[in-house]
Amino acid sequence: MLDADFFHRWMTRTAASVDREAAHLTELDSAIGDADHGSNLQRGFTAVSAALDKEPPQTPGAVLMLAGRQLISTVGGASGPLYGTLLRRTGKELGDAPTVTVEELARALGAGVAAVAQLGGAQAGDKTMLDALLPAAEALGTSFEAARDAARAGALATVPMQARKGRASYLGERSIGHQDPGATSAALLIAALAATDGAAGGDA
């Protein structure tokens, strides 16, 4: 069973991953976006960590709801609303339960991903964060590691795609050959989840 502390550690670990990879995310975004994806997410997840440490929520759902609100209020561009929607909807689906199962998290994450798709009007193959999130949510029912691997593969699969949504879509065929920064950061989020699960006996 996964409790509020597990979700708190997931968000903290995500913040550390984003902080470590911020320059890489911005480098990817400089090729097909506004060159601010890394710095925007870094600011957002730093705010998430601070908010969770200040007053730790008592349920998994509340942790994700708070994280989502922080991202929406602190992250510029499209990333804030998209990531905020992902976490808030996932948290809402988890409800007020003090602990949740992996299966319940998988269903809730699926609802969160669907909300992102609706908000952004995107689908698989559009070269967005959904190319990592959709396979990850589906694989999470198998294991955290399967979700991590699916997200990473999904992010890599965006390289040969032509962007059909977001800022990168304005480039047309010039967006081909570049890995999508949103899918890359989404893979970091799922990798942090898998690492949190694997860190029960120590840091992963």
N, C-alpha and C positions, 0 to 999 in steps of 0.2 A: 504493500500500500504506500502511496505517495502522500506526504503531508505538506503543510505550508512551508516548513523548513527546506524541504526538497526543492520546491518551486522558487523559494528565495535564493537558494544556492544556484539554481539554474540561471536565474536572471543575473546574479553576480558573476557567474562564470561567462555568460554571454558578454557582459560588459567588458570583462578582461580580454576576451577574444577580439571584440570589436576594437578595443584600444590597441591591441597588438597588431591588428590587420588594417587599421584605419588608412595608412598610407597606401597599401595595396588596393583597397577599395576605391580610394580616390583616384589612383592611377588608372584603374579600369574605367571609372566614370569619366575621366578626362578624355578618353577615346570616343565615347558615344553619348556622353551626358554633360552635366554642368560642373564636373570636377569637384563635387562637394559631398558625395555620398558617405565617404569615410568620416569626414569631420562632423557631418550632421548626425550620423548614428552614434559617433563617439560622444557628442554632447548629450544626446538623448539617453543613452544607457548609463552615462555617468549620473544623470539626474535620477534615473530609475534606482540605481544602487543607493544613492543618498536618501531617497524617499523611503525605500524599504528598510534601511538601517534606522531611520529616524523613528518610525512607528511600524514595526513589522506586522503585517496582516496575519490573521489567525487561521485562514483557510486557503487552500490552493487557488480557488476561484478569485478570492480577494487579492491575492498577490498579483495575479495576471491582470486583473481589472485596474489595479493601481499602476502597474507597469505600463499598460496601454494608455492610460490617461496622461502619464508623464511624457510618453513619446509624442502623443498628439500635441501637447502644449509646448514642447521644447525642440522638436525636430522640424526643420524647414523642408520645403519641397514636398514631393509626393510621399517620401519615405515615412514621415510621421503619421499621417492618416492611415497609410497602408499597414504599417507594423502595429500601430495603435489599435486598428480595427481587428487585426489578427489576434492580438493578445486579449483585448477586451471581450471579443465574441467567444474565444476559447474559455476565458474565465467565467463568462455568463453561463455557458453551457455546463460548466462544472458545478455551478450553483453554490450552496452554502455547506457542502459536505466537508467535514474536517480532514478526511482522507479520500483519495480516489485511486482506482485501479489503473493500470496501464491501458486496459481496454477502454475505460471511460475517458482517459486523456486522448486516446486515438480518435474516438468519436467527436470529442469536443474540438480537437485540433482540426478535424475535417470540416466542422462547421465554421471554424475561424477562417480556414482557407477559402471556403465557399463565399464567405462574406468579403474577403479580399478580392476575389474574382468578380463579384457583383459590383463592388465599389470602383474597381479599375476597369471594368468591362473587358477583362482579358481572359484568355484561356491557355491551355497547354500549347506550346509551340510559338507563342507570341514574343518569346525572348524577354521574360520578366521573372520576378521572384517566384511566380507560380510554377515555373519549370523545375524548381527545386522543392517547393512546398507540396505540390500535389503528389508526387511519388513518395515523399517523406511521410505524409499523413497516411497514405495507403499502407506503407511498409511498417508503420509504427505498431500496427496490430500484431506483427511478427516479433519484432524486438527493437530496442533503442538503436542497436548497432545497424540493423537493416535500414532503419529510417535515416541514420547518418549517412550510410553508403549510398542510399537512393538519392538523398539531397545533393551529395557531392557529384554523383553521376549526372544528375539533372542540371546542375550548374555548368559542368563541363560541356554538356550537350547543347548549351546555348551558343557556343562559339560559331558553328556554321549557320546558325539561324539568321534570318533577316528580321529585325525588330518590327513589330506591327502595333505596338502600344508604347506610350511614354515618349520621353524626350528623344530616345534613340531612333524612334520610328521616322523622325524627320530626315534622318540620314539615308533612308532607303537602303540600297544595296551596299552602301559604305559601312553599314552596321555589321555586315557579315565579317566573320573572322575575329570578333572581339567577344570575350566572355562577359555576360551580363553582370553588372555589379550588384543588382538587387538579388539575383539568384545566388550570387556568391555570398552575400551577407546572410541570406536565408539559410544557406548551408552551414554557416557558422553558428547560427541559432540552434539548429538541430544537432550539430556536433557537440555543442555545449550541453545539450540535454543528455546525449549519450554519455558524455564524460561525467556528468553529475551522477548518473546511475552507476557508472563504473567506479566512482570514487567513494563508495560506501566504506571501503576498508582503507582508504587513503587517497591522496590526490592523484588524478589521472591526467 
